[in-house]
Amino acid sequence: MKITPVKNKTFGAVVTDVKLGGLSDNEFVAMEAAFLEYGFLVFPELFPSNEDCIAFGKRFGELEFAATSVLSNQDVNDDGSRGEILDIDSQRMRMIIGNEAWHTDSTYKPHSSKCAMLAAVEIPEHGGGTALADTRSGYAALDQATKKRIADLSAYHSNRYSQANDVGDFPVEQADTIYHGEAYLRPLVKVHPQTGIKNLFIGRHAFAIPGLTRDESGALLRSLLDFVVSDEARVYEHSYRPGDLLFWDNRSLLHCALPYDYSKSRIVIGTRVAGDETEFAYNPSDPEAEAGRQALADELVLLHQETTDRRYKATTASSGAAAF
């Protein structure tokens, strides 16, 4: 197994001469160490099976979802057959396009995600990649005044907020889906539970910093995100080839999907590892959850008034909600 750091970047490594199936304990120890050090790993033209992805993910923890095509614009059935390319106005495509904004996975759930992977099956000729941003080096590069300002600040996280804010999409609230009515409070500065390194825990799902006005909160979150991605050494864009596997740490990086021609097939098989107890905010039944629900409800009222010029321009009450 060979692990090579990505050139001219603050993070990332390429792993070659390895197979996920039958990975030895020694290989896994070395790979996990590289994962923690570099933040993301690229396995070029690995062609992992669904079983490989599931087994590899389980070595890192309980799976949130396993080897699914839910992040593709075309379903892949168990027998390998494919459904039709999704309509651009379907709720799932609204979610997929929303993911073109920088984010960390599942911060809108009680446990945010530990890590995730995408295995490329079919990619359009142009676009359709994944970009990642190093929030560790982004935090380290902040001036001391900003570090002091944000040290004790938190923001609420909600997928209903981000869909409305990013694409003008207002999916109907459904408690058993990602479009629930909760918002989870998470610190702006996260300490990685395994490395102890601080990073900025921000992205599209974050809003409404308690103690700040709406304008102040939005401006601060935007400025932090803009700062992270302002240095090309902190941003990596992966252009997939069939067989590539991209694996990243949600506790130290941001990522986003890159646009493509949505009439063309983009098939990626996703596996996401759920967060450990270190990633827990609170449960919907806990007393502190009510403040999050109210913050989200207030924000959605305002966003309904402000999103007439966004991509979809209307609510999606007639569309089904994704349940993953």
For each residue, the residues with C-beta under 8 A, 3 or more apart:
1: 15 16 17 18 27 30 31
2: 15 16 17 18
3: 13 14 15 30 31 34 41
4: 13 14 15 16
5: 9 12 13 14 38
6: 9 11 12 13 14 38 42 236
7:
8: 233
9: 5 6 12 134 233 234 236
10: 134 136 137 233 234
11: 6 38 39 40 132 134 136 137 234 236 253
12: 5 6 9 38 39 40 41 42 132 236
13: 3 4 5 6 34 37 38 40 41 42
14: 3 4 5 6 41 42 43 44
15: 1 2 3 4 18 31 34 41 42 43
16: 1 2 4 43 44
17: 1 2
18: 1 2 15 23 27 31 43 46
19: 22 23 46 52
20: 23 43 46 48 52 53 55 56 245
21: 48 49 51 52 55
22: 19
23: 18 19 20 27 28 31 56 59
24: 27 28
25: 28 29
26: 29 30
27: 1 18 23 24 30 31
28: 23 24 25 31 32 59
29: 25 26 32 33
30: 1 3 26 27 33 34
31: 1 3 15 18 23 27 28 34 35 41
32: 28 29 35 36 60
33: 29 30 36 37
34: 3 13 15 30 31 37 38 41
35: 31 32 38 39 40 41 115 247 249
36: 32 33 192 194 195 249
37: 13 33 34
38: 5 6 11 12 13 34 35 41
39: 11 12 35 132 134 136 248 249 252 253
40: 11 12 13 35 132 236 246 247 248 249 253
41: 3 12 13 14 15 31 34 35 38 246 247 248
42: 6 12 13 14 15 238 244 245 246 247
43: 14 15 16 18 20 46 48 244 245 246 247
44: 14 16 241 243 244
45: 241 242 243 244
46: 18 19 20 43 119 243 244 245
47: 242 243
48: 20 21 43 52 53 56 119 245
49: 21 52 53
50: 53 54 66 67 269
51: 21 54 55 67
52: 19 20 21 48 49 55 56
53: 20 48 49 50 56 57 66 67 117 119 245 269 271
54: 50 51 57 58 63 66 67 271
55: 20 21 51 52 58 59
56: 20 23 48 52 53 59 60 117 271
57: 53 54 60 61 63 66 115 117 271 272 273
58: 54 55 61 62 63
59: 23 28 55 56
60: 32 56 57 114 115 273
61: 57 58 114 273 274 275 276
62: 58 273 274
63: 54 57 58 66 271 272 273 274
64: 106 113 272 273 274 324
65: 68 70 270 271 272 324
66: 50 53 54 57 63 271
67: 50 51 53 54 119 269 270 271
68: 65 71 269 270 271 324
69: 72 74 75 76 267 268 269 270
70: 65 92 270 322 324
71: 68 96 99 118 257 268 270
72: 69 75 76 121 265 266 267 268 269
73: 85 86 93 96 262 265 266
74: 69 82 83 84 85 86 265 266 267
75: 69 72 82 83
76: 69 72 80 81 82 83 121 267 269
77: 80 81 82 83
78:
79:
80: 76 77
81: 76 77
82: 74 75 76 77 265 267
83: 74 75 76 77
84: 74
85: 73 74 262 263 264 265
86: 73 74 90 92 93
87: 90 93
88: 93 262
89: 93 94 312 319
90: 86 87 93 94 319
91: 94 95 171 316 319 320 321 322
92: 70 86 95 96 322
93: 73 86 87 88 89 90 96 97 262
94: 89 90 91 97 98 163 167 169 171 312 316 319
95: 91 92 98 99 163 169 178 322
96: 71 73 92 93 99 257
97: 93 94 100 167 262 311
98: 94 95 101 162 163 166 167 169 204
99: 71 95 96 103 256 257
100: 97 166 256 257 258 259
101: 98 162 166 203 204 256
102: 133 202 203 204 225 229 254 255 256
103: 99 107 162 203 204 205 254 255 256
104: 107 112 113 201 203 205 250 253 254 255
105: 112 113 116 250 272
106: 64 109 111 112 113 250 272 274 275
107: 103 104 112 113 157 184 186 201 203 205 206
108: 157 158 159 160 162 178 182 183 184 205
109: 106 112 113 178 184
110: 184 280 281 282 283 284
111: 106 274 275 276 277 279 280 281
112: 104 105 106 107 109 157 184 186 250 251 275 279 281
113: 64 104 105 106 107 109 116 250 272 273 274 275 279
114: 60 61 249 250 251 273 274 275 276 279
115: 35 57 60 247 248 249 250 251 272 273
116: 105 113 247 248 250 270 271 272 273
117: 53 56 57 245 246 247 248 270 271 272
118: 71 130 240 245 246 268 269 270
119: 46 48 53 67 243 244 245 268 269 270 271
120: 123 240 241 242 243 244 245 246 267 268
121: 72 76 242 267 268 269
122: 242 265 266 267
123: 120 128 129 239 240 241 242 266 267 268
124: 127 128 260 261 264 265 266
125: 264
126: 260 261
127: 124 258 259 260 261
128: 123 124 240 257 258 259 260 264 266
129: 123 237 238 239 240 257 258
130: 118 237 238 240 246 255 256 257 258
131: 235 236 237 238 255 256 258
132: 11 12 39 40 235 236 238 248 253 254 255
133: 102 138 228 229 234 235 236 253 254 255
134: 9 10 11 39 137 138 228 234 235 252 253
135: 138 139 199 200 201 202 228 252 253 254
136: 10 11 39 139 140 192 197 198 199 252 253
137: 10 11 134 140 141 231 233 234
138: 133 134 135 141 142 199 200 224 227 228 231 234
139: 135 136 142 147 189 198 199 200
140: 136 137 198
141: 137 138 227 231
142: 138 139 146 147 227
143: 146 147
144: 147 148
145: 148 149
146: 142 143 149 150
147: 139 142 143 144 150 151 189
148: 144 145 151
149: 145 146 153
150: 146 147 153 188 189 220 224
151: 147 148 189
152: 187
153: 149 150 187 188 189 209 210 211 212 220
154: 185 186 187 188 209 210
155: 185 186 188 202 206 207 208 209 217 221
156: 161 183 184 185 186 206 207 208 292 295 296
157: 107 108 112 161 183 184 185 186 205 206 207
158: 108 161 162 182 183 184 205 207 292 296
159: 108 162 163 178 179 205
160: 108 163 164 170 171 173 179 180 181 296 300
161: 156 157 158 164 165 183 205 207 296 299 300 303
162: 98 101 103 108 158 159 165 166 204 205
163: 94 95 98 159 160 166 167 169 170 171 179
164: 160 161 167 168 169 170 300 303 304 307
165: 161 162 204 207 303 307
166: 98 100 101 162 163 169 204 310
167: 94 97 98 163 164 310 311 312
168: 164 307 308 309 310 311 312 313 314
169: 94 95 98 163 164 166 310 311 312 316
170: 160 163 164 300 303 304 307 314 315 316
171: 91 94 160 163 174 179 315 316 319 321
172: 179 315 316 317 319 321
173: 160 179 180 181
174: 171 177 179 180 321 323
175: 180 181
176: 180 323
177: 174 180 321 322 323
178: 95 108 109 159 321 322 323 324
179: 159 160 163 171 172 173 174 321 322
180: 160 173 174 175 176 177 284
181: 160 173 175 293 296 297
182: 108 158 284 289 292 293 296
183: 108 156 157 158 161 207 208 292 293 295 296
184: 107 108 109 110 112 156 157 158 281 282 292
185: 154 155 156 157 210 281 282 288 291 292
186: 107 112 154 155 156 157 190 201 206 281
187: 152 153 154 190 201
188: 150 153 154 155 200 201 202 206 209 224
189: 139 147 150 151 153 198 199 200 201
190: 186 187 198 199 200 201 251 252
191: 196 197 198
192: 36 136 195 196 197 198 199 251 252
193: 251 276 278 279
194: 36
195: 36 192 252
196: 191 192
197: 136 191 192 252
198: 136 139 140 189 190 191 192
199: 135 136 138 139 189 190 192 251 252 253
200: 135 138 139 188 189 190 224 228
201: 104 107 135 186 187 188 189 190 206
202: 102 135 155 188 206 221 224 225 228 254
203: 101 102 103 104 107 206 225 254
204: 98 101 102 103 162 165 166
205: 103 104 107 108 157 158 159 161 162
206: 107 155 156 157 186 188 201 202 203 221
207: 155 156 157 158 161 165 183 217 218 221 295 299
208: 155 156 183 214 217 295 296 298 299
209: 153 154 155 188 212 216 217 220 221
210: 153 154 185 291
211: 153
212: 153 209 216 217 220
213: 216 217
214: 208 217 218 299 302
215: 218 219
216: 209 212 213 219 220
217: 155 207 208 209 212 213 214 220 221
218: 207 214 215 221 222
219: 215 216 222 223
220: 150 153 209 212 216 217 223 224
221: 155 202 206 207 209 217 218 224 225
222: 218 219 225 226
223: 219 220 226 227
224: 138 150 188 200 202 220 221 227 228
225: 102 202 203 221 222 228 229 254
226: 222 223 229 230
227: 138 141 142 223 224 230
228: 133 134 135 138 200 202 224 225 231 234 254
229: 102 133 225 226 234 235
230: 226 227 234
231: 137 138 141 228 234 235
232: 235
233: 8 9 10 137
234: 9 10 11 133 134 137 138 228 229 230 231
235: 131 132 133 134 229 231 232
236: 6 9 11 12 40 131 132 133
237: 129 130 131 258
238: 42 129 130 131 132 244 246
239: 123 129
240: 118 120 123 128 129 130 244 246 268
241: 44 45 120 123 244
242: 45 47 120 121 122 123
243: 44 45 46 47 119 120
244: 42 43 44 45 46 119 120 238 240 241
245: 20 42 43 46 48 53 117 118 119 120
246: 40 41 42 43 117 118 120 130 238 240
247: 35 40 41 42 43 115 116 117
248: 39 40 41 115 116 117 132 253 255
249: 35 36 39 40 114 115 252 253
250: 104 105 106 112 113 114 115 116 253 275
251: 112 114 115 190 192 193 199 275 279
252: 39 134 135 136 190 192 195 197 199 249
253: 11 39 40 104 132 133 134 135 136 199 248 249 250
254: 102 103 104 132 133 135 202 203 225 228
255: 102 103 104 130 131 132 133 248
256: 99 100 101 102 103 130 131
257: 71 96 99 100 128 129 130
258: 100 127 128 129 130 131 237
259: 100 127 128
260: 124 126 127 128 264 266
261: 124 126 127 264
262: 73 85 88 93 97
263: 85
264: 85 124 125 128 260 261
265: 72 73 74 82 85 122 124
266: 72 73 74 122 123 124 128 260
267: 69 72 74 76 82 120 121 122 123
268: 69 71 72 118 119 120 121 123 240
269: 50 53 67 68 69 72 76 118 119 121
270: 65 67 68 69 70 71 116 117 118 119
271: 53 54 56 57 63 65 66 67 68 116 117 119
272: 57 63 64 65 105 106 113 115 116 117
273: 57 60 61 62 63 64 113 114 115 116
274: 61 62 63 64 106 111 113 114
275: 61 106 111 112 113 114 250 251 278 279 280
276: 61 111 114 193 279
277: 111 280
278: 193 275
279: 111 112 113 114 193 251 275 276
280: 110 111 275 277
281: 110 111 112 184 185 186
282: 110 184 185 286 288 289
283: 110 286 289
284: 110 180 182 289
285: 289
286: 282 283 289
287: 290
288: 185 282 291 292
289: 182 282 283 284 285 286 292 293
290: 287 293 294
291: 185 210 288 294 295
292: 156 158 182 183 184 185 288 289 295 296
293: 181 182 183 289 290 296 297
294: 290 291 297 298
295: 156 183 207 208 291 292 298 299
296: 156 158 160 161 181 182 183 208 292 293 299 300
297: 181 293 294 300 301
298: 208 294 295 301 302
299: 161 207 208 214 295 296 302 303
300: 160 161 164 170 296 297 303 304
301: 297 298 304 305
302: 214 298 299 305 306
303: 161 164 165 170 299 300 306 307
304: 164 170 300 301 307
305: 301 302
306: 302 303
307: 164 165 168 170 303 304 310 313
308: 168 313
309: 168 313
310: 166 167 168 169 307 313
311: 97 167 168 169
312: 89 94 167 168 169 316
313: 168 307 308 309 310
314: 168 170
315: 170 171 172
316: 91 94 169 170 171 172 312 319
317: 172
318:
319: 89 90 91 94 171 172 316
320: 91
321: 91 171 172 174 177 178 179
322: 70 91 92 95 177 178 179
323: 174 176 177 178
324: 64 65 68 70 178
